[in-house]
Protein backbone atom coordinates (compact mmCIF):
# COMPACT_ATOMS: atom_id res chain seq x y z
CA UNK A 1 0.00 0.00 0.00
CA UNK A 2 2.79 2.59 0.71
CA UNK A 3 3.99 2.06 -2.88
CA UNK A 4 0.56 3.01 -4.22
CA UNK A 5 0.58 6.20 -2.14
CA UNK A 6 3.76 7.14 -4.01
CA UNK A 7 2.69 5.96 -7.47
CA UNK A 8 -0.70 7.68 -7.59
CA UNK A 9 0.43 11.28 -6.89
CA UNK A 10 3.52 10.81 -9.08
CA UNK A 11 1.34 9.66 -11.99
CA UNK A 12 -1.14 12.51 -11.42
CA UNK A 13 1.57 15.18 -11.34
CA UNK A 14 3.32 13.70 -14.40
CA UNK A 15 0.03 13.64 -16.30
CA UNK A 16 -0.71 17.28 -15.45
CA UNK A 17 2.79 18.32 -16.52
CA UNK A 18 2.30 16.53 -19.83
CA UNK A 19 -1.01 18.29 -20.41
CA UNK A 20 0.45 21.71 -19.60
CA UNK A 21 3.16 21.25 -22.26
CA UNK A 22 0.37 21.34 -24.88
CA UNK A 23 2.44 18.92 -26.94
CA UNK A 24 0.14 16.96 -29.23
CA UNK A 25 2.96 14.58 -30.09
CA UNK A 26 3.61 14.08 -26.39
CA UNK A 27 -0.06 13.35 -25.74
CA UNK A 28 -0.23 10.82 -28.55
CA UNK A 29 2.97 9.04 -27.52
CA UNK A 30 1.85 8.89 -23.87
CA UNK A 31 -1.54 7.49 -24.90
CA UNK A 32 0.15 4.83 -27.04
CA UNK A 33 2.46 3.89 -24.16
CA UNK A 34 -0.49 3.53 -21.76
CA UNK A 35 -2.39 1.41 -24.26
CA UNK A 36 0.67 -0.82 -24.63
CA UNK A 37 0.84 -1.38 -20.87
CA UNK A 38 -2.89 -2.11 -20.74
CA UNK A 39 -2.61 -4.59 -23.62
CA UNK A 40 0.19 -6.49 -21.86
CA UNK A 41 -1.67 -6.52 -18.56
CA UNK A 42 -4.86 -7.76 -20.22
CA UNK A 43 -2.90 -10.52 -21.92
CA UNK A 44 -1.42 -11.54 -18.58
CA UNK A 45 -4.85 -11.49 -16.96
CA UNK A 46 -3.91 -8.69 -14.57
CA UNK A 47 -6.76 -6.48 -15.82
CA UNK A 48 -10.25 -7.92 -16.12
CA UNK A 49 -12.80 -6.80 -18.73
CA UNK A 50 -14.83 -5.19 -15.95
CA UNK A 51 -11.85 -3.20 -14.71
CA UNK A 52 -11.04 -2.19 -18.27
CA UNK A 53 -14.59 -0.95 -18.80
CA UNK A 54 -14.48 1.07 -15.58
CA UNK A 55 -11.17 2.58 -16.61
CA UNK A 56 -12.61 3.63 -19.98
CA UNK A 57 -15.54 5.36 -18.27
CA UNK A 58 -13.20 7.15 -15.85
CA UNK A 59 -10.97 8.31 -18.72
CA UNK A 60 -13.98 9.67 -20.62
CA UNK A 61 -15.25 11.53 -17.55
CA UNK A 62 -11.77 12.84 -16.80
CA UNK A 63 -11.38 14.11 -20.37
CA UNK A 64 -14.67 16.03 -20.17
CA UNK A 65 -13.70 17.56 -16.82
CA UNK A 66 -10.28 18.58 -18.13
CA UNK A 67 -11.76 20.29 -21.19
CA UNK A 68 -14.21 22.19 -18.99
CA UNK A 69 -11.54 23.26 -16.50
CA UNK A 70 -8.78 23.84 -19.06
CA UNK A 71 -10.39 24.54 -22.49
CA UNK A 72 -6.98 25.32 -23.97
CA UNK A 73 -6.53 21.56 -24.33
CA UNK A 74 -9.41 21.38 -26.80
CA UNK A 75 -8.25 24.50 -28.62
CA UNK A 76 -4.81 22.94 -29.03
CA UNK A 77 -6.46 20.13 -31.01
CA UNK A 78 -8.96 22.20 -33.00
CA UNK A 79 -7.56 25.73 -33.39
CA UNK A 80 -5.13 26.79 -36.17
CA UNK A 81 -1.57 25.67 -35.45
CA UNK A 82 0.27 28.82 -36.64
CA UNK A 83 1.72 27.00 -39.68
CA UNK A 84 3.22 24.30 -37.49
CA UNK A 85 2.12 21.48 -39.79
CA UNK A 86 3.21 23.40 -42.89
CA UNK A 87 6.64 23.99 -41.34
CA UNK A 88 7.02 20.30 -40.53
CA UNK A 89 6.17 19.36 -44.12
CA UNK A 90 8.72 21.83 -45.48
CA UNK A 91 11.40 20.65 -43.05
CA UNK A 92 10.71 17.05 -44.02
CA UNK A 93 11.05 18.00 -47.69
CA UNK A 94 14.45 19.50 -46.95
CA UNK A 95 15.47 16.35 -45.05
CA UNK A 96 14.43 14.14 -47.98
CA UNK A 97 16.45 16.37 -50.31
CA UNK A 98 19.56 16.00 -48.14
CA UNK A 99 19.04 12.23 -47.78
CA UNK A 100 18.61 11.81 -51.53
CA UNK A 101 21.96 13.53 -52.10
CA UNK A 102 23.74 11.65 -49.28
CA UNK A 103 21.92 8.31 -48.85
CA UNK A 104 24.66 6.14 -47.36
CA UNK A 105 27.00 8.20 -45.19
CA UNK A 106 24.88 11.31 -44.59
CA UNK A 107 26.30 14.80 -44.23
CA UNK A 108 27.85 14.25 -40.78
CA UNK A 109 26.61 14.62 -37.23
CA UNK A 110 25.81 18.23 -36.37
CA UNK A 111 25.97 19.43 -39.99
CA UNK A 112 22.23 19.50 -40.70
CA UNK A 113 21.86 23.30 -40.52
CA UNK A 114 24.87 23.85 -42.76
CA UNK A 115 23.42 21.43 -45.30
CA UNK A 116 19.98 23.06 -45.18
CA UNK A 117 21.56 26.29 -46.43
CA UNK A 118 23.47 24.40 -49.15
CA UNK A 119 20.53 22.48 -50.61
CA UNK A 120 17.31 23.68 -52.19
CA UNK A 121 14.19 21.66 -51.34
CA UNK A 122 11.43 21.64 -54.00
CA UNK A 123 8.65 22.79 -51.66
CA UNK A 124 10.73 25.73 -50.44
CA UNK A 125 9.87 27.50 -53.69
CA UNK A 126 6.26 27.81 -52.47
CA UNK A 127 7.13 30.06 -49.50
CA UNK A 128 8.82 33.41 -49.05
CA UNK A 129 12.57 33.90 -48.71
CA UNK A 130 12.19 35.03 -45.09
CA UNK A 131 10.24 31.88 -44.26
CA UNK A 132 12.93 29.77 -45.94
CA UNK A 133 15.63 31.51 -43.89
CA UNK A 134 13.73 30.81 -40.67
CA UNK A 135 13.31 27.14 -41.60
CA UNK A 136 16.99 26.75 -42.48
CA UNK A 137 17.87 27.60 -38.89
CA UNK A 138 15.77 24.69 -37.61
CA UNK A 139 16.25 20.94 -37.62
CA UNK A 140 13.71 18.55 -39.17
CA UNK A 141 11.07 17.57 -36.61
CA UNK A 142 11.48 13.86 -37.25
CA UNK A 143 14.27 11.96 -35.51
CA UNK A 144 14.35 9.19 -38.12
CA UNK A 145 14.83 11.67 -40.95
CA UNK A 146 17.43 13.54 -38.91
CA UNK A 147 19.47 10.38 -38.35
CA UNK A 148 19.19 9.43 -42.03
CA UNK A 149 20.23 12.92 -43.15
CA UNK A 150 23.25 13.18 -40.86
CA UNK A 151 24.40 9.54 -40.58
CA UNK A 152 22.84 7.87 -43.61
CA UNK A 153 19.96 5.49 -44.30
CA UNK A 154 21.84 2.40 -42.98
CA UNK A 155 22.32 4.13 -39.61
CA UNK A 156 18.65 5.05 -39.50
CA UNK A 157 17.61 1.45 -40.23
CA UNK A 158 19.94 0.23 -37.49
CA UNK A 159 18.36 2.71 -35.09
CA UNK A 160 14.90 1.36 -35.98
CA UNK A 161 16.20 -2.16 -35.35
CA UNK A 162 17.49 -1.10 -31.92
CA UNK A 163 14.09 0.33 -31.04
CA UNK A 164 12.44 -2.95 -32.04
CA UNK A 165 14.91 -4.93 -29.93
CA UNK A 166 14.25 -2.69 -26.93
CA UNK A 167 10.50 -3.16 -27.28
CA UNK A 168 10.86 -6.94 -27.53
CA UNK A 169 13.34 -7.15 -24.66
CA UNK A 170 10.85 -8.07 -21.86
CA UNK A 171 9.55 -11.06 -23.85
CA UNK A 172 8.90 -13.87 -23.15
CA UNK A 173 6.73 -12.64 -20.31
CA UNK A 174 7.15 -15.98 -18.53
CA UNK A 175 10.65 -14.93 -17.43
CA UNK A 176 9.24 -12.51 -14.83
CA UNK A 177 8.84 -13.80 -11.28
CA UNK A 178 9.05 -10.47 -9.45
CA UNK A 179 5.87 -8.42 -10.04
CA UNK A 180 7.69 -5.14 -9.42
CA UNK A 181 10.40 -5.96 -11.98
CA UNK A 182 7.73 -7.05 -14.47
CA UNK A 183 5.84 -3.79 -14.00
CA UNK A 184 9.00 -1.72 -14.49
CA UNK A 185 10.08 -3.63 -17.59
CA UNK A 186 6.61 -3.39 -19.11
CA UNK A 187 6.49 0.34 -18.44
CA UNK A 188 9.92 0.91 -19.95
CA UNK A 189 9.10 -1.13 -23.05
CA UNK A 190 5.85 0.81 -23.44
CA UNK A 191 7.83 4.04 -23.07
CA UNK A 192 10.03 3.01 -26.00
CA UNK A 193 6.87 2.35 -28.05
CA UNK A 194 5.59 5.82 -27.17
CA UNK A 195 8.93 7.44 -27.92
CA UNK A 196 9.01 5.73 -31.32
CA UNK A 197 5.78 7.53 -32.18
CA UNK A 198 7.12 10.80 -30.75
CA UNK A 199 10.22 10.50 -32.94
CA UNK A 200 7.95 11.03 -35.95
CA UNK A 201 6.96 14.52 -34.82
CA UNK A 202 10.09 15.74 -33.03
CA UNK A 203 13.78 14.99 -32.65
CA UNK A 204 16.19 14.28 -29.85
CA UNK A 205 19.30 16.15 -30.88
CA UNK A 206 22.20 16.95 -28.56
CA UNK A 207 20.09 17.51 -25.45
CA UNK A 208 19.35 15.68 -22.22
CA UNK A 209 16.33 13.81 -23.63
CA UNK A 210 18.45 11.45 -25.74
CA UNK A 211 20.57 10.60 -22.70
CA UNK A 212 17.45 9.89 -20.63
CA UNK A 213 16.16 7.68 -23.43
CA UNK A 214 19.30 5.54 -23.46
CA UNK A 215 19.33 5.48 -19.66
CA UNK A 216 15.80 4.01 -19.67
CA UNK A 217 16.89 1.42 -22.24
CA UNK A 218 19.86 0.52 -20.05
CA UNK A 219 17.67 0.07 -16.98
CA UNK A 220 15.39 -2.23 -18.95
CA UNK A 221 18.38 -4.29 -20.08
CA UNK A 222 19.52 -4.59 -16.45
CA UNK A 223 16.05 -5.76 -15.37
CA UNK A 224 15.99 -8.42 -18.08
CA UNK A 225 19.45 -9.70 -17.17
CA UNK A 226 18.49 -9.85 -13.50
CA UNK A 227 15.26 -11.72 -14.30
CA UNK A 228 17.12 -14.28 -16.41
CA UNK A 229 19.70 -14.74 -13.65
CA UNK A 230 16.98 -15.30 -11.05
CA UNK A 231 15.18 -17.76 -13.28
CA UNK A 232 18.36 -19.75 -13.88
CA UNK A 233 19.21 -19.86 -10.14
GIMONOR-V653660 format. One record per residue. N is the residue number from 1. RES is the residue in one letter. SS is DSSP state (a for helix, b for strand, c for the rest). OMEGA is omega in degrees with one decimal (NA if undefined). Layout:
# GIMONOR-V653660
n = {N,N}
res = {RES,RES}
ss = {SS,SS}
omega = {OMEGA,OMEGA}
This chain:
# GIMONOR-V653660
n = {1,2,3,4,5,6,7,8,9,10,11,12,13,14,15,16,17,18,19,20,21,22,23,24,25,26,27,28,29,30,31,32,33,34,35,36,37,38,39,40,41,42,43,44,45,46,47,48,49,50,51,52,53,54,55,56,57,58,59,60,61,62,63,64,65,66,67,68,69,70,71,72,73,74,75,76,77,78,79,80,81,82,83,84,85,86,87,88,89,90,91,92,93,94,95,96,97,98,99,100,101,102,103,104,105,106,107,108,109,110,111,112,113,114,115,116,117,118,119,120,121,122,123,124,125,126,127,128,129,130,131,132,133,134,135,136,137,138,139,140,141,142,143,144,145,146,147,148,149,150,151,152,153,154,155,156,157,158,159,160,161,162,163,164,165,166,167,168,169,170,171,172,173,174,175,176,177,178,179,180,181,182,183,184,185,186,187,188,189,190,191,192,193,194,195,196,197,198,199,200,201,202,203,204,205,206,207,208,209,210,211,212,213,214,215,216,217,218,219,220,221,222,223,224,225,226,227,228,229,230,231,232,233}
res = {X,X,X,X,X,X,X,X,X,X,X,X,X,X,X,X,X,X,X,X,X,X,X,X,X,X,X,X,X,X,X,X,X,X,X,X,X,X,X,X,X,X,X,X,X,X,X,X,X,X,X,X,X,X,X,X,X,X,X,X,X,X,X,X,X,X,X,X,X,X,X,X,X,X,X,X,X,X,X,X,X,X,X,X,X,X,X,X,X,X,X,X,X,X,X,X,X,X,X,X,X,X,X,X,X,X,X,X,X,X,X,X,X,X,X,X,X,X,X,X,X,X,X,X,X,X,X,X,X,X,X,X,X,X,X,X,X,X,X,X,X,X,X,X,X,X,X,X,X,X,X,X,X,X,X,X,X,X,X,X,X,X,X,X,X,X,X,X,X,X,X,X,X,X,X,X,X,X,X,X,X,X,X,X,X,X,X,X,X,X,X,X,X,X,X,X,X,X,X,X,X,X,X,X,X,X,X,X,X,X,X,X,X,X,X,X,X,X,X,X,X,X,X,X,X,X,X,X,X,X,X,X,X}
ss = {c,a,a,a,a,a,a,a,a,a,a,a,a,a,a,a,a,a,a,a,c,c,c,a,a,a,a,a,a,a,a,a,a,a,a,a,a,a,a,a,a,a,a,c,c,c,c,c,a,a,a,a,a,a,a,a,a,a,a,a,a,a,a,a,a,a,a,a,a,c,c,a,a,a,a,a,a,a,c,c,c,c,c,a,a,a,a,a,a,a,a,a,a,a,a,a,a,a,a,a,a,c,c,c,c,c,c,c,c,c,c,a,a,a,a,a,a,a,c,c,c,a,a,a,a,a,c,c,a,a,a,a,a,a,a,a,c,c,c,c,c,c,a,a,a,a,a,a,a,a,a,c,a,a,a,a,a,a,a,a,a,a,a,a,a,a,a,a,c,c,c,c,a,a,a,c,c,c,a,a,a,a,a,a,a,a,a,a,a,a,a,a,a,a,a,a,a,a,c,c,c,c,c,c,c,c,c,a,a,a,a,a,a,a,a,a,a,a,a,a,a,a,a,a,a,a,a,a,a,a,a,a,c}
omega = {177.9,179.3,179.0,178.6,176.5,-175.8,-174.3,179.6,178.1,178.4,-179.2,-179.7,179.5,178.8,178.6,178.0,178.7,179.4,-177.7,178.9,-177.8,178.8,179.6,176.1,177.3,178.3,-177.6,-179.5,177.8,178.6,178.6,178.8,178.9,178.9,177.6,177.7,-179.9,-179.6,178.9,-178.7,177.1,179.0,179.4,-179.6,-179.0,176.0,179.9,176.5,179.5,178.1,179.1,178.1,177.6,179.0,179.5,178.0,-179.9,178.5,179.2,178.6,179.3,179.4,179.1,179.9,-179.0,180.0,179.0,-177.7,-174.4,-174.8,177.8,178.9,179.5,179.3,178.9,-178.9,-173.1,-176.7,176.2,-173.2,178.1,176.1,179.8,179.9,178.8,179.6,179.5,178.7,179.4,177.8,177.5,178.2,176.6,179.3,178.3,178.3,179.3,-179.2,-179.9,-179.8,-177.6,-170.6,-170.8,-176.7,-178.3,-178.0,177.3,-178.4,178.4,-176.8,-174.9,-177.5,177.2,-179.0,-178.7,175.6,-175.8,-177.5,178.8,179.7,-177.1,-176.4,179.0,-178.6,-178.0,-178.6,-176.0,179.7,178.5,178.4,177.1,-179.8,179.0,-179.9,-178.7,178.8,179.5,176.0,-177.5,-178.0,176.4,-173.2,179.5,177.9,178.9,178.2,-180.0,-178.5,-175.3,-174.8,177.7,-179.7,178.1,178.6,178.2,178.1,176.9,176.9,176.7,178.2,177.7,178.4,179.1,179.8,177.5,-179.7,-177.4,-172.7,-177.9,-179.3,0.0,-176.6,179.6,-178.7,-170.8,175.5,179.6,-179.0,-178.9,178.5,177.9,-179.9,179.6,-179.0,178.2,178.9,-179.8,177.1,177.6,177.7,177.6,176.9,178.7,179.5,177.9,175.2,-178.4,179.3,179.9,-178.4,179.8,178.3,173.0,-177.7,-178.9,178.0,-171.4,-176.0,-179.2,178.0,177.0,178.5,-179.8,175.9,178.1,178.4,178.2,177.3,178.9,177.0,179.0,178.4,-179.9,179.4,178.3,179.3,178.5,178.9,179.3,-179.9,-179.5,-177.3,NA}
